[in-house]
Amino acid sequence: MVRKSVAIIGAGVSGLAAGKVLLEDGFDITIFDRHKTLGGIWSPDWAYVHQHTQTIASLMEFSNLHDTEVETASGDHETFEFDLIVVATGLFSTPEKPNFPGQNKFSGSIQHITDIKSEDQLKNKRVIVIGGAKSAVDMATLAAMHANYGFSRIFTHIFDPFPNAPHSAAFYFFHRVFSFVFTKITDSIANFLISKYKSDLFADEKFIPKGSIRNAHNIMRLTKEFVTMIRENRIIRKLASIDEIVDKTTIRLDSGELLQADLIICATGFIETLTKTLVRNTTRSTSDEGIDLDLYRQIIPIGIPNIAFIGLPAPLHTWMFYEVQCHWMSDYFLSRIKLPNTEKEMLEEIETTRQFIYKMFKRKSYYFQYYWLEPMEIYLRDMGLSLYRTNNWISEYFGVYRPKRLSTLHDERKAKAENKTINFWYFSFQHTILLFLFLLFICFFF
């Protein structure tokens, strides 16, 4: 069998996962990235000082990973030919840094948060942080100082069923008949999360969350340090935008209020970008939200068999999710995935998912938010692999879903391709009931 060559564009989380899976499956891979360090937005080139995740550390890892050899390009133009291309550039590689009227008058510094690499940049400074999400909370806390949870499988079952997910008939029945119960549960969780620090966070009626738990920012974990800085009045919150920079240190808000600052930090995230050449050749839908690519399973463009996109969906537990995506992609390149019979069927599935995500979050189809397990299990089902990743129903449904559960995917896929039987025994809830009845029978009659 001739080994196929693959170019992977991007050496972030999804690009490294793609390289690992394709290498194990016998492809010759080359990963390209414009930065000197690996890791994408988690690399030293992009990470701000003390950047950390809100997720348990053991969830932000791969099930395993190969050593990587890095070669720096000479800078000369070179041409390469490959059999297959994997686009793993993600959506967020261009920092969004606003321009402000009068910013040329400002004697201080205006920085994107990714440019803050040291606490020394913040010391003895009057700092304005623009933004209201996690990175803004991190930077506001750090600036004020100087001038663990996980999801189990059962938790995902309280949300509306994801389209085409491999749920049981009973699951769909309960969600259809008792939908009000699940709505009550999600609303209760949202109310708890929103009110947890209410006396400290919302007393001044700033930044009161709008919506429910379906708003990802409302389930953002606030640190004790952030709350402490608010109590001590070292973080002052303003629900406003910058109208103009008046002079060397004076900033006027759209409310008319004037603030003094030496440093403006834009915790404004990244501009959503896609590889333009590939986008032009990929069918897509356009809405108020912008361009949304028509990708089957959020991976393959219809009618272009030698290209795959990895890392576009933005769910919780991205590292695990992208790893499973890469296994599906590799099976697709190896002609093991059974696709729908017609392009029309593929487009219908894409549109169903797009409408569902827009209904839930008012976002594009790849913003999965807290939907991580169901799409992941769709990939597992497509590959013909077991959805159960432990050996009993208690650990399966109530244990934290960690990357270790995915460590045997390559061997499982290989065995299936070779028509070998995989010895796997799962102690289900039904087994528990049968065992209980058997013991009851023994006790009653003997």
C-alpha positions as CSV (number, residue, x, y, z in Angstrom):
1,M,0.0,0.0,0.0
2,V,1.4,3.4,-1.0
3,R,1.7,5.8,2.0
4,K,-0.3,9.0,1.4
5,S,1.3,12.3,2.3
6,V,-0.7,14.8,4.4
7,A,-0.1,18.5,4.9
8,I,-1.5,19.8,8.2
9,I,-1.9,23.5,8.4
10,G,-1.7,24.7,12.0
11,A,0.2,23.3,15.0
12,G,-2.3,24.1,17.7
13,V,-4.3,21.6,19.7
14,S,-6.3,20.2,16.7
15,G,-3.2,20.2,14.4
16,L,-1.1,18.2,16.8
17,A,-4.0,15.7,17.4
18,A,-4.4,15.3,13.7
19,G,-0.7,14.6,13.3
20,K,-0.7,12.0,16.1
21,V,-3.7,10.1,14.7
22,L,-2.6,10.2,11.0
23,L,0.9,9.1,11.9
24,E,-0.4,6.1,13.8
25,D,-2.5,5.2,10.8
26,G,0.4,5.1,8.4
27,F,0.3,8.5,6.7
28,D,3.4,10.7,6.1
29,I,2.6,14.0,7.7
30,T,4.1,17.5,7.6
31,I,2.7,20.1,10.0
32,F,3.0,23.8,9.0
33,D,2.7,26.7,11.4
34,R,3.7,30.4,11.1
35,H,4.8,30.6,14.7
36,K,8.0,29.3,16.2
37,T,6.3,27.5,19.1
38,L,3.7,24.7,19.1
39,G,0.3,24.9,20.8
40,G,-1.7,27.6,19.0
41,I,-3.3,30.0,21.5
42,W,-1.8,28.0,24.3
43,S,1.7,28.5,23.1
44,P,4.1,31.0,24.6
45,D,3.6,33.2,21.6
46,W,0.0,33.7,22.4
47,A,-0.6,33.0,26.1
48,Y,-0.8,36.0,28.4
49,V,0.9,36.0,31.8
50,H,-0.6,33.4,34.1
51,Q,-3.0,32.2,31.5
52,H,-4.9,29.2,32.8
53,T,-8.0,27.2,32.0
54,Q,-11.1,26.8,34.1
55,T,-11.1,23.1,33.3
56,I,-9.5,20.4,35.4
57,A,-5.9,20.0,34.2
58,S,-6.3,16.3,33.4
59,L,-9.0,17.1,30.9
60,M,-6.7,19.5,29.0
61,E,-4.5,16.8,27.6
62,F,-4.4,14.1,24.9
63,S,-4.8,10.4,25.6
64,N,-1.2,10.1,24.4
65,L,1.1,12.0,22.0
66,H,4.2,11.4,19.9
67,D,7.4,13.4,20.2
68,T,7.6,16.2,17.6
69,E,10.6,17.4,15.6
70,V,10.5,21.1,14.8
71,E,12.3,22.6,11.9
72,T,12.4,26.4,11.3
73,A,11.8,27.4,7.7
74,S,14.4,29.4,5.8
75,G,12.0,32.1,4.8
76,D,12.4,31.3,1.1
77,H,9.3,30.5,-1.0
78,E,9.0,26.7,-1.4
79,T,6.4,24.5,-3.2
80,F,5.2,21.2,-1.7
81,E,2.8,18.6,-3.1
82,F,0.6,16.4,-0.9
83,D,-2.1,13.9,-1.4
84,L,-4.3,15.3,1.4
85,I,-4.7,18.5,3.3
86,V,-5.9,19.1,6.8
87,V,-6.9,22.6,7.8
88,A,-6.3,22.9,11.5
89,T,-6.0,26.7,11.8
90,G,-9.1,27.0,14.0
91,L,-11.1,30.2,14.1
92,F,-9.1,32.3,16.4
93,S,-5.6,33.2,15.3
94,T,-5.9,37.0,14.6
95,P,-6.2,39.1,17.8
96,E,-9.1,41.6,17.8
97,K,-7.7,45.0,18.8
98,P,-10.1,47.9,18.5
99,N,-9.0,51.4,17.3
100,F,-10.1,54.3,19.4
101,P,-10.7,57.9,18.3
102,G,-7.8,60.0,19.6
103,Q,-5.6,57.1,20.4
104,N,-2.6,58.9,18.9
105,K,-2.8,61.3,21.8
106,F,-2.4,58.6,24.4
107,S,1.0,58.6,26.1
108,G,0.4,55.1,27.6
109,S,0.2,51.8,25.9
110,I,-2.7,50.0,24.2
111,Q,-2.1,46.3,24.2
112,H,-4.0,43.2,23.3
113,I,-4.1,40.8,26.2
114,T,-1.9,38.3,24.3
115,D,0.9,40.9,24.5
116,I,0.9,41.0,28.3
117,K,3.7,38.5,29.2
118,S,4.9,39.8,32.5
119,E,3.5,41.2,35.7
120,D,6.1,44.0,35.4
121,Q,4.0,45.5,32.5
122,L,1.2,46.1,35.1
123,K,3.0,47.4,38.1
124,N,2.2,50.9,39.3
125,K,-0.1,51.4,36.3
126,R,-3.7,52.7,36.1
127,V,-5.2,50.0,34.0
128,I,-8.4,49.8,31.9
129,V,-9.4,46.3,30.8
130,I,-11.8,46.1,27.9
131,G,-14.0,43.0,27.9
132,G,-16.2,40.9,30.1
133,A,-15.3,37.3,29.6
134,K,-12.7,35.0,31.2
135,S,-9.5,36.7,30.0
136,A,-10.8,40.1,31.1
137,V,-11.5,38.7,34.6
138,D,-8.0,37.2,34.7
139,M,-6.3,40.4,33.6
140,A,-8.4,42.7,35.8
141,T,-7.6,40.5,38.8
142,L,-3.9,40.5,38.0
143,A,-3.8,44.2,37.4
144,A,-5.6,44.9,40.6
145,M,-3.1,42.8,42.6
146,H,-0.3,44.8,41.2
147,A,-1.4,48.6,41.0
148,N,-11.2,22.5,39.8
149,Y,-14.7,21.1,38.2
150,G,-15.4,18.5,35.3
151,F,-18.5,17.2,33.4
152,S,-19.7,13.6,33.7
153,R,-21.7,11.9,31.0
154,I,-25.0,12.1,33.0
155,F,-24.7,15.9,33.2
156,T,-25.0,16.3,29.4
157,H,-28.4,14.5,29.4
158,I,-30.3,17.5,30.9
159,F,-29.9,19.5,27.6
160,D,-32.1,19.3,24.5
161,P,-31.1,16.4,22.3
162,F,-28.4,17.2,19.7
163,P,-29.5,16.3,16.1
164,N,-28.7,12.8,15.0
165,A,-27.0,11.9,18.3
166,P,-27.1,8.2,19.2
167,H,-29.6,8.5,22.1
168,S,-32.0,5.7,23.0
169,A,-35.7,5.9,22.2
170,A,-36.4,6.3,26.0
171,F,-34.1,9.4,26.1
172,Y,-36.0,11.1,23.3
173,F,-39.3,10.0,24.9
174,F,-38.5,11.6,28.2
175,H,-37.2,14.8,26.6
176,R,-40.3,15.1,24.5
177,V,-42.9,14.3,27.3
178,F,-41.1,15.8,30.3
179,S,-39.3,18.7,28.6
180,F,-40.5,21.0,31.4
181,V,-38.5,19.0,34.0
182,F,-35.2,19.4,32.1
183,T,-35.9,23.1,31.6
184,K,-36.5,23.4,35.3
185,I,-33.2,21.7,36.0
186,T,-31.2,24.0,33.6
187,D,-32.9,27.1,35.0
188,S,-32.1,26.1,38.5
189,I,-28.4,25.6,37.7
190,A,-28.3,28.9,35.9
191,N,-30.0,30.7,38.8
192,F,-27.5,29.2,41.2
193,L,-24.5,30.1,39.1
194,I,-25.7,33.6,38.5
195,S,-26.6,34.3,42.2
196,K,-23.5,32.6,43.7
197,Y,-21.6,35.9,44.1
198,K,-24.6,38.2,43.7
199,S,-23.9,40.3,46.8
200,D,-20.4,41.0,45.6
201,L,-20.8,41.1,41.8
202,F,-24.2,42.6,41.1
203,A,-24.8,45.0,44.0
204,D,-23.9,47.9,41.7
205,E,-26.1,46.5,38.9
206,K,-23.2,46.1,36.6
207,F,-22.7,43.0,34.3
208,I,-25.9,41.2,35.4
209,P,-26.0,38.2,33.1
210,K,-28.8,38.2,30.5
211,G,-30.3,34.9,29.6
212,S,-29.7,31.5,31.1
213,I,-27.1,28.8,31.3
214,R,-27.3,28.7,27.5
215,N,-25.1,31.8,27.6
216,A,-21.6,30.4,27.9
217,H,-20.4,33.5,29.8
218,N,-22.9,32.8,32.5
219,I,-21.2,29.5,33.4
220,M,-17.8,31.2,33.5
221,R,-16.1,30.4,36.8
222,L,-15.2,33.5,38.7
223,T,-12.2,33.3,40.9
224,K,-12.1,34.2,44.6
225,E,-9.4,36.7,43.9
226,F,-11.6,38.5,41.4
227,V,-14.4,38.8,44.0
228,T,-11.9,39.9,46.7
229,M,-10.6,42.7,44.4
230,I,-14.2,43.9,43.9
231,R,-14.8,43.9,47.6
232,E,-11.7,46.0,48.2
233,N,-12.7,48.4,45.4
234,R,-9.5,47.7,43.5
235,I,-11.6,46.5,40.5
236,I,-14.2,49.1,39.4
237,R,-16.6,47.9,36.7
238,K,-18.1,50.1,34.0
239,L,-20.8,49.0,31.7
240,A,-19.7,51.3,28.9
241,S,-17.4,51.7,25.9
242,I,-14.6,54.1,25.1
243,D,-15.9,57.1,23.2
244,E,-12.6,58.9,22.8
245,I,-9.1,59.3,24.2
246,V,-9.0,62.9,25.1
247,D,-5.4,63.5,26.0
248,K,-2.3,61.7,27.2
249,T,-4.0,59.9,30.1
250,T,-7.8,60.8,29.9
251,I,-10.3,58.4,28.4
252,R,-13.9,59.5,27.9
253,L,-16.6,56.8,28.0
254,D,-19.8,56.9,26.0
255,S,-21.6,57.7,29.3
256,G,-19.6,60.9,29.5
257,E,-17.5,59.8,32.4
258,L,-13.8,60.5,32.3
259,L,-11.2,58.0,33.4
260,Q,-7.4,58.2,33.9
261,A,-5.2,55.4,32.6
262,D,-1.6,54.5,31.8
263,L,-2.4,51.2,30.1
264,I,-5.4,49.9,28.1
265,I,-5.6,46.1,27.8
266,C,-8.0,44.8,25.1
267,A,-9.3,41.5,26.4
268,T,-11.4,41.4,23.2
269,G,-10.5,37.9,22.0
270,F,-9.8,37.1,18.4
271,I,-11.3,37.9,15.0
272,E,-12.9,34.8,13.5
273,T,-10.9,33.9,10.5
274,L,-10.8,31.0,8.0
275,T,-8.3,30.1,5.3
276,K,-9.6,32.3,2.5
277,T,-8.5,30.1,-0.5
278,L,-10.2,27.0,0.9
279,V,-13.3,29.0,1.9
280,R,-13.8,30.2,-1.7
281,N,-13.9,26.6,-2.9
282,T,-16.2,25.3,-0.1
283,T,-19.9,25.6,-0.3
284,R,-21.2,27.8,2.5
285,S,-24.3,29.6,3.9
286,T,-24.4,33.3,4.7
287,S,-26.5,34.9,7.4
288,D,-26.4,37.8,9.9
289,E,-23.7,35.8,11.7
290,G,-21.5,35.8,8.6
291,I,-20.0,32.9,6.6
292,D,-20.9,29.4,7.8
293,L,-19.1,26.6,5.9
294,D,-21.1,23.5,4.8
295,L,-19.0,20.8,6.4
296,Y,-20.4,17.3,6.9
297,R,-19.8,16.4,10.5
298,Q,-18.1,19.8,10.8
299,I,-15.0,18.2,9.0
300,I,-15.3,17.5,5.3
301,P,-16.5,20.0,2.6
302,I,-19.0,18.4,0.2
303,G,-17.5,17.5,-3.1
304,I,-13.8,18.0,-2.1
305,P,-12.6,14.5,-1.1
306,N,-8.9,15.4,-0.2
307,I,-9.5,18.2,2.3
308,A,-10.6,18.1,5.9
309,F,-11.1,20.8,8.5
310,I,-10.2,20.0,12.1
311,G,-10.8,22.2,15.1
312,L,-13.7,24.3,14.0
313,P,-16.4,23.3,16.5
314,A,-16.1,25.2,19.8
315,P,-17.4,22.9,22.5
316,L,-16.4,22.2,26.1
317,H,-13.5,19.7,26.4
318,T,-12.0,20.7,23.1
319,W,-8.9,18.6,23.4
320,M,-10.8,15.3,23.7
321,F,-13.3,16.4,21.1
322,Y,-10.6,17.2,18.5
323,E,-8.9,13.9,19.1
324,V,-12.0,12.0,18.3
325,Q,-12.6,14.3,15.2
326,C,-9.1,13.3,14.0
327,H,-9.9,9.6,14.3
328,W,-13.0,10.1,12.3
329,M,-11.1,12.1,9.7
330,S,-8.4,9.4,9.4
331,D,-11.0,6.7,8.9
332,Y,-12.6,8.9,6.2
333,F,-9.2,9.3,4.4
334,L,-8.9,5.5,4.7
335,S,-12.4,5.1,3.0
336,R,-13.8,3.4,6.2
337,I,-16.6,6.0,6.8
338,K,-20.0,5.3,5.2
339,L,-21.3,8.7,4.0
340,P,-24.9,9.4,3.1
341,N,-25.8,8.3,-0.4
342,T,-26.3,11.8,-1.8
343,E,-25.0,15.3,-1.3
344,K,-28.5,16.4,-0.7
345,E,-28.7,14.2,2.4
346,M,-25.5,15.6,3.7
347,L,-26.6,19.2,3.2
348,E,-29.9,18.4,5.0
349,E,-28.0,17.1,8.0
350,I,-25.7,20.1,8.0
351,E,-28.8,22.4,7.9
352,T,-30.5,20.6,10.7
353,T,-27.5,21.1,12.9
354,R,-27.1,24.7,11.8
355,Q,-30.8,25.5,12.7
356,F,-30.5,23.7,16.1
357,I,-27.3,25.6,17.1
358,Y,-28.9,28.9,16.0
359,K,-32.0,28.1,18.0
360,M,-30.0,27.3,21.1
361,F,-27.3,29.9,21.0
362,K,-28.0,32.3,18.1
363,R,-24.5,31.4,16.8
364,K,-23.0,29.7,13.8
365,S,-23.2,25.9,13.5
366,Y,-19.7,25.2,14.9
367,Y,-20.4,27.0,18.3
368,F,-21.4,23.8,20.1
369,Q,-20.9,25.4,23.6
370,Y,-21.8,22.7,26.2
371,Y,-22.6,20.1,23.5
372,W,-19.4,18.0,23.4
373,L,-20.5,14.5,24.2
374,E,-23.3,14.0,21.7
375,P,-21.3,15.2,18.7
376,M,-18.3,13.1,19.9
377,E,-20.5,10.0,20.1
378,I,-21.8,10.7,16.6
379,Y,-18.2,10.3,15.4
380,L,-17.8,7.1,17.5
381,R,-21.0,5.7,16.0
382,D,-19.9,6.5,12.5
383,M,-16.6,4.6,13.1
384,G,-18.6,1.6,14.5
385,L,-16.9,2.0,17.9
386,S,-18.5,1.5,21.4
387,L,-20.0,4.6,23.0
388,Y,-19.3,3.1,26.4
389,R,-15.7,3.9,27.3
390,T,-15.6,2.2,30.8
391,N,-16.6,-1.2,31.9
392,N,-19.6,-0.4,34.1
393,W,-22.6,2.0,34.0
394,I,-21.7,3.8,37.3
395,S,-18.3,5.0,36.2
396,E,-19.6,5.5,32.6
397,Y,-22.4,7.9,33.6
398,F,-21.2,9.4,36.8
399,G,-17.4,9.5,36.5
400,V,-15.6,12.5,34.9
401,Y,-15.1,11.9,31.2
402,R,-11.4,12.0,30.9
403,P,-9.1,11.6,27.8
404,K,-7.9,8.3,29.1
405,R,-11.2,6.9,27.9
406,L,-10.1,7.5,24.4
407,S,-6.6,6.0,24.6
408,T,-7.6,2.7,22.8
409,L,-9.4,4.3,19.9
410,H,-6.6,3.6,17.4
411,D,-6.4,-0.1,18.4
412,E,-10.2,-0.4,18.2
413,R,-10.3,1.1,14.8
414,K,-7.5,-1.1,13.6
415,A,-9.2,-4.2,14.9
416,K,-12.5,-3.3,13.3
417,A,-10.7,-2.7,9.9
418,E,-9.2,-6.1,10.2
419,N,-12.5,-7.7,11.2
420,K,-11.1,-8.8,14.5
421,T,-13.3,-9.3,17.6
422,I,-12.7,-6.8,20.4
423,N,-13.3,-8.4,23.8
424,F,-15.2,-5.8,25.7
425,W,-17.7,-6.5,28.5
426,Y,-19.8,-3.8,29.9
427,F,-21.8,-4.2,33.2
428,S,-24.9,-2.3,32.3
429,F,-27.8,-1.0,34.4
430,Q,-29.8,-3.9,33.1
431,H,-27.2,-6.3,34.4
432,T,-27.5,-4.6,37.8
433,I,-31.3,-5.1,37.9
434,L,-30.9,-8.8,36.9
435,L,-28.3,-9.4,39.6
436,F,-30.5,-7.7,42.2
437,L,-33.5,-9.9,41.2
438,F,-31.3,-13.0,41.2
439,L,-30.0,-12.2,44.7
440,L,-33.6,-11.4,45.8
441,F,-34.7,-14.8,44.5
442,I,-31.9,-16.6,46.3
443,C,-32.7,-14.9,49.6
444,F,-36.5,-15.5,49.2
445,F,-36.3,-19.2,48.4
446,F,-33.2,-20.3,50.1
